[in-house]
Amino acid sequence: MNKSADSANVRFPPPLIYLGFLVAGIVIGRALALPGFGLGSTVATAFGWGLVLVGLVVNFSSAGMFRRSGTAIIPFKPASRLVTSGIYRWTRNPMYLGMALLYAGIAVLFESILALILLTVVIAIIDSQVIAREEAYLGRQFGDEYRAYKARVRRWI
């Protein structure tokens, strides 16, 4: 991982945090023979795929906004622009929200209660170790413009 000195100094790739906890939750839950949700396969499948679809739409639309604005998506690289339009009008962190929805959908599809419980840990880690660093960096990088954006748009939803 090639980190820039002018970046949020995030220590670990956020998608791998989500993926690691998701896989661990599913594997450990299966190894311990933990019960599923009891939703029935049709309901679990529909709900799980619904969450996956919404998560993918949120992720692709937010990443597309970054690409169109010409700024880095990866938190290890410098931000050249502050993106505040599109989905960023409702949430400051749509990519992490999208990953959380995708994670939850996969946990439901695998009927993994443990993975879903671990999502709370993932969100706490993302919030404190990733978003907090990014917000401090964006405050330094964009000053009052970022502080005004932060005051009017919620962190998650």
Secondary structure, 3 states (H helix, E strand, C coil): CCCCCCCCCCCCCHHHHHHHHHHHHHHHHHHCCCCCCCCCHHHHHHHHHHHHHHHHHHHHHHHHHHHHHCCCCCCCCCCCCCCCCHHHHCCCCHHHHHHHHHHHHHHHHCCCHHHHHHHHHHHHHHHHHHHHHHHHHHHHHHCHHHHHHHHHCCCCC
